[in-house]
Amino acid sequence: MKMVMFTSDGASVMLGKLSGVAAQIKHDIPHLVQQTLRYTPGRLGISDAWKEVKLIRDIETLMRTVYTAFCQSSKRKCKFQEIVDASECESVAFRPLNEVHWLCRHFALRAIIHNYNPLLEYFEQEKDTDPVSKYCHKKLNTMEYRITLAVLNDVLSELASLSTLLQKRGLTPLEAFHLAQGKLNKIRRQYLGDSVLWSDKVKALLDMSSQENNEIDTSSIITFINFLCAHLADRFPEHEVQE
């Protein structure tokens, strides 16, 4: 009778209205509160927001193409590594994108940004004979894509730090809620306030684009961040504090 809450992953076998585990326990404990695991670090709603904006969907296509280009060809991988070695820098292994876990998107994006210059050089060399390289070179050489990748990396870095905090041993639901709300408010203040507070790297790219008389419309990026914050807010609703 000391039991007050039942938390599960939301599967029907756990929360089914008639035969779910929670329903059977409530026969004996009528006051039991049911809760779904909203704080699973890998599932914070980014995959839903990702689908809302065409530019971000195009970025995903590029990321998947880059990963596939090297994971399925040892010849490409060896030639890319030769370019990396010649540039005297260290490469980061390319990572696949997972449909559900947004943290995988962060790893995949971080690898592309770290390998950006060697990638451009590789695709530059191969673009005349390989349509995949031609596509990747065109996209990576576009300032809009470069800026969008940089902003996405900044945002996903914030969510990666939230993931680490949510895995802390002994974390209570109330603490998890406050951590998530704090991160959500930080993202909102940085990108959705009266003026956008870009990171230094993004500012440098925007200045470079402006000097080339190529003003970049960042509205699609802000729209994505707006959708992302909305989905995060749905994951951490205010009324859960009262519950």
C-alpha positions as CSV (number, residue, x, y, z in Angstrom):
1,M,0.0,0.0,0.0
2,K,3.1,2.3,0.0
3,M,3.2,2.2,-3.7
4,V,2.1,5.5,-5.3
5,M,3.3,5.4,-8.9
6,F,3.8,3.0,-11.8
7,T,6.2,4.1,-14.6
8,S,6.7,2.2,-17.8
9,D,7.8,2.6,-21.4
10,G,4.2,3.0,-22.6
11,A,3.9,-0.4,-24.3
12,S,0.3,-1.8,-24.4
13,V,1.3,-4.8,-22.3
14,M,2.1,-2.3,-19.5
15,L,-0.6,0.4,-19.9
16,G,-3.4,-1.5,-21.6
17,K,-6.8,-0.3,-20.2
18,L,-8.1,-3.8,-19.4
19,S,-5.3,-6.3,-19.1
20,G,-2.2,-4.0,-18.8
21,V,0.1,-4.4,-15.8
22,A,-0.9,-1.0,-14.5
23,A,-4.6,-1.8,-14.8
24,Q,-4.2,-5.0,-12.9
25,I,-2.2,-3.4,-10.1
26,K,-4.9,-0.6,-9.8
27,H,-7.4,-3.3,-8.8
28,D,-5.6,-3.6,-5.5
29,I,-4.2,0.0,-5.4
30,P,-6.9,2.4,-6.6
31,H,-4.8,5.5,-5.9
32,L,-1.9,4.4,-8.1
33,V,-0.6,7.1,-10.5
34,Q,0.4,5.8,-14.0
35,Q,3.3,7.6,-15.8
36,T,5.0,6.9,-19.1
37,L,8.8,7.3,-19.4
38,R,8.8,10.8,-20.9
39,Y,12.5,11.3,-20.0
40,T,14.1,8.6,-22.1
41,P,17.2,10.5,-23.3
42,G,17.1,9.3,-26.8
43,R,13.5,10.3,-27.5
44,L,12.9,13.9,-27.0
45,G,10.8,14.6,-30.1
46,I,13.4,15.8,-32.5
47,S,12.5,13.2,-35.2
48,D,9.0,14.8,-35.3
49,A,10.3,18.3,-35.6
50,W,12.8,17.1,-38.2
51,K,10.0,16.2,-40.7
52,E,8.3,19.6,-40.5
53,V,10.8,21.7,-42.5
54,K,11.9,20.9,-46.0
55,L,15.4,22.3,-45.6
56,I,16.0,20.0,-42.6
57,R,14.7,17.0,-44.5
58,D,17.1,17.9,-47.3
59,I,19.9,18.1,-44.7
60,E,19.0,14.6,-43.6
61,T,19.1,13.3,-47.1
62,L,22.6,14.7,-47.5
63,M,23.8,13.2,-44.2
64,R,22.5,9.8,-45.2
65,T,24.1,10.0,-48.6
66,V,27.5,10.9,-47.1
67,Y,27.3,8.0,-44.6
68,T,26.2,5.5,-47.3
69,A,28.9,6.7,-49.8
70,F,31.7,5.7,-47.4
71,C,30.2,2.8,-45.4
72,Q,29.5,0.8,-48.6
73,S,32.8,1.4,-50.4
74,S,36.2,0.6,-49.0
75,K,37.7,2.2,-52.1
76,R,36.1,5.6,-51.3
77,K,37.0,5.2,-47.6
78,C,40.7,4.6,-48.4
79,K,40.8,7.6,-50.8
80,F,39.1,9.8,-48.3
81,Q,41.6,8.7,-45.6
82,E,44.5,9.6,-48.0
83,I,43.1,13.1,-48.2
84,V,42.8,13.3,-44.4
85,D,46.4,12.1,-43.9
86,A,47.7,14.6,-46.4
87,S,45.9,17.5,-44.6
88,E,47.5,16.3,-41.3
89,C,44.2,16.3,-39.5
90,E,42.3,13.6,-37.7
91,S,39.1,12.2,-39.1
92,V,36.0,11.1,-37.2
93,A,34.1,8.0,-38.2
94,F,30.9,8.6,-40.1
95,R,27.8,7.6,-38.2
96,P,24.4,6.4,-39.4
97,L,21.1,8.2,-38.6
98,N,18.6,6.5,-36.4
99,E,14.9,7.2,-37.1
100,V,14.0,7.5,-33.4
101,H,17.1,8.4,-31.4
102,W,18.0,12.0,-32.0
103,L,21.4,11.5,-30.3
104,C,22.5,9.4,-33.4
105,R,21.7,12.5,-35.5
106,H,24.1,14.5,-33.4
107,F,26.9,12.0,-33.8
108,A,26.3,11.8,-37.6
109,L,26.2,15.6,-37.9
110,R,29.3,16.1,-35.7
111,A,31.3,13.7,-37.9
112,I,30.4,15.6,-41.1
113,I,31.3,19.0,-39.5
114,H,34.6,17.6,-38.2
115,N,35.4,16.1,-41.6
116,Y,34.0,19.1,-43.6
117,N,37.1,20.3,-45.5
118,P,38.5,16.8,-46.4
119,L,34.9,15.9,-47.6
120,L,34.8,18.9,-49.8
121,E,38.2,18.1,-51.3
122,Y,37.2,14.4,-51.9
123,F,33.9,15.3,-53.6
124,E,35.6,18.0,-55.6
125,Q,38.0,15.4,-57.0
126,E,35.3,12.8,-57.7
127,K,32.4,15.0,-58.9
128,D,33.1,14.8,-62.6
129,T,32.9,11.0,-62.7
130,D,30.5,10.2,-59.8
131,P,27.0,11.6,-59.5
132,V,26.8,10.9,-55.8
133,S,30.0,13.0,-55.3
134,K,28.6,15.7,-57.5
135,Y,25.4,15.9,-55.4
136,C,27.4,16.0,-52.1
137,H,29.9,18.6,-53.3
138,K,27.1,20.9,-54.5
139,K,25.3,20.7,-51.2
140,L,28.3,21.0,-48.9
141,N,29.6,23.9,-51.0
142,T,26.3,25.8,-50.5
143,M,26.5,28.4,-47.7
144,E,22.9,27.8,-46.7
145,Y,23.7,24.1,-46.0
146,R,26.9,25.0,-44.2
147,I,25.2,27.5,-41.9
148,T,22.3,25.1,-41.3
149,L,24.6,22.3,-40.3
150,A,26.4,24.6,-37.9
151,V,23.2,25.7,-36.2
152,L,21.9,22.1,-36.0
153,N,25.2,21.1,-34.4
154,D,24.8,23.9,-31.8
155,V,21.2,22.8,-31.0
156,L,21.9,19.1,-30.9
157,S,24.9,19.8,-28.6
158,E,22.5,21.4,-26.1
159,L,20.3,18.3,-26.3
160,A,23.3,16.0,-25.9
161,S,24.2,17.7,-22.7
162,L,20.5,17.3,-21.5
163,S,20.8,13.6,-22.3
164,T,23.8,13.3,-20.0
165,L,22.0,15.1,-17.2
166,L,18.9,12.8,-17.6
167,Q,21.0,9.7,-17.2
168,K,22.2,10.9,-13.7
169,R,21.8,8.2,-11.1
170,G,19.0,8.8,-8.7
171,L,17.3,11.4,-10.8
172,T,13.7,12.1,-9.7
173,P,10.9,13.0,-12.1
174,L,10.7,16.5,-10.7
175,E,14.4,17.0,-11.2
176,A,14.2,15.7,-14.7
177,F,11.4,18.1,-15.5
178,H,13.3,21.1,-14.2
179,L,16.4,20.1,-16.2
180,A,14.4,19.8,-19.4
181,Q,12.6,23.0,-18.8
182,G,15.8,24.8,-18.2
183,K,17.4,23.6,-21.4
184,L,14.1,24.4,-23.3
185,N,14.1,27.9,-21.9
186,K,17.8,28.4,-22.9
187,I,17.1,27.3,-26.5
188,R,14.1,29.6,-26.7
189,R,16.0,32.6,-25.3
190,Q,18.9,32.0,-27.8
191,Y,16.9,31.5,-31.0
192,L,13.3,32.5,-30.5
193,G,13.7,35.9,-28.7
194,D,13.6,39.4,-30.2
195,S,17.0,38.8,-31.7
196,V,18.8,35.5,-32.5
197,L,22.0,34.9,-30.5
198,W,24.0,32.9,-33.0
199,S,27.2,31.1,-31.9
200,D,30.6,32.6,-33.0
201,K,31.0,30.0,-35.7
202,V,27.6,30.7,-37.2
203,K,28.2,34.5,-37.0
204,A,31.5,34.0,-38.9
205,L,29.7,32.0,-41.6
206,L,26.9,34.6,-41.9
207,D,29.5,37.4,-42.1
208,M,31.3,35.5,-44.8
209,S,28.1,35.1,-46.7
210,S,27.2,38.7,-46.4
211,Q,30.6,39.8,-47.7
212,E,30.0,37.7,-50.8
213,N,26.6,39.5,-51.2
214,N,24.9,36.3,-50.6
215,E,22.4,36.9,-47.8
216,I,21.1,33.7,-46.3
217,D,17.5,33.4,-45.2
218,T,17.6,31.7,-41.8
219,S,13.8,31.5,-41.4
220,S,13.7,27.8,-42.1
221,I,16.2,27.1,-39.4
222,I,14.3,29.2,-36.8
223,T,11.1,27.4,-37.9
224,F,12.7,24.1,-37.2
225,I,13.9,25.2,-33.7
226,N,10.4,26.5,-33.0
227,F,8.9,23.1,-33.9
228,L,11.5,21.4,-31.8
229,C,10.7,23.5,-28.8
230,A,7.0,22.8,-29.2
231,H,7.6,19.1,-29.3
232,L,9.9,19.3,-26.3
233,A,7.2,21.2,-24.4
234,D,4.8,18.4,-25.2
235,R,7.2,15.9,-23.7
236,F,7.5,17.9,-20.5
237,P,4.0,19.5,-19.9
238,E,3.6,21.9,-17.1
239,H,0.8,20.0,-15.4
240,E,3.2,17.1,-14.6
241,V,4.7,19.2,-11.8
242,Q,1.2,19.2,-10.1
243,E,0.8,15.5,-10.6
